[in-house]
Amino acid sequence: MIREDLPVGDRMCAICRTGEPEILLLQPVDGRDASAEAEAAYIRRNTSRPFLLCAFPVEDWDRDLSPWPAPPVFGRAPFGGGADRTLAYAAGQLLPALRARYSADLDAVIGGYSLAGLFALWCAYETDLFAAAAAAAPSVWFDGWTDHAAARAVRARAVYLSLGDREERARDRRLAQVGGCIRAQKALLDGSGTAATLVWEPGNHFRDAPERTARGFLWAMENL
């Protein structure tokens, strides 16, 4: 596997690829997150298809990945509603740079974990630039999300959802809604005719995040 850093715009992106990639996997990460290599290694062990995983940093997780402003869950800082700017970077700078460097014809998958999983799911409704979304443990409890999804059409061809089987037991009432919200999300996708799956993973929200995200990307690769 080839590991390299690629500057795109004002961000340094982490690239992991095998051979000449046939598909682009994009994932927003916290600037301190070093899970991309573990995810890429897991994907490589489970597929013979050449791929490129690009982890691109966001400056402020709660601000840059939330689709609209919302009250905080932890701490005092509210969610900032900056997902549109993050999507603009991915669509206007990152994807063109990757396709110019590797191949203009490659399908792209947007994926992520937790709030980045919600961002990936939101992108599936906002644009047709991504053939699939891999939303691992997405924050579908986010205020107003289910109504938003119900009012819009999915533009990606395939959507992967997963959730830990203990996540809906969270003590926080907002977080505990996640089980009902993920079931509602799957029903919406099924009703739209979109290729979709919902995988229940063992454990709570903080267990095996890199592997869960990698499994989402693998499913997307197999269903495109």
Secondary structure, 3 states (H helix, E strand, C coil): CEEEEEEECCEEEEEEECCCCCEEEEEEEECCCCCHHHHHHHHHHHCCCCCEEEEEEECCHHHHCCCCEECCCCCCCCEECCHHHHHHHHHHHHHHHHHHHCCCCCEEEEEEECHHHHHHHHHHHHCCCCCEEEEECCCCCCCCHHHHHHCCCCCCCEEEEEEECCHHHCCCHHHHCHHHHHHHHHHHHHHHCCEEEEEEECCCCCCCHHHHHHHHHHHHHHCC
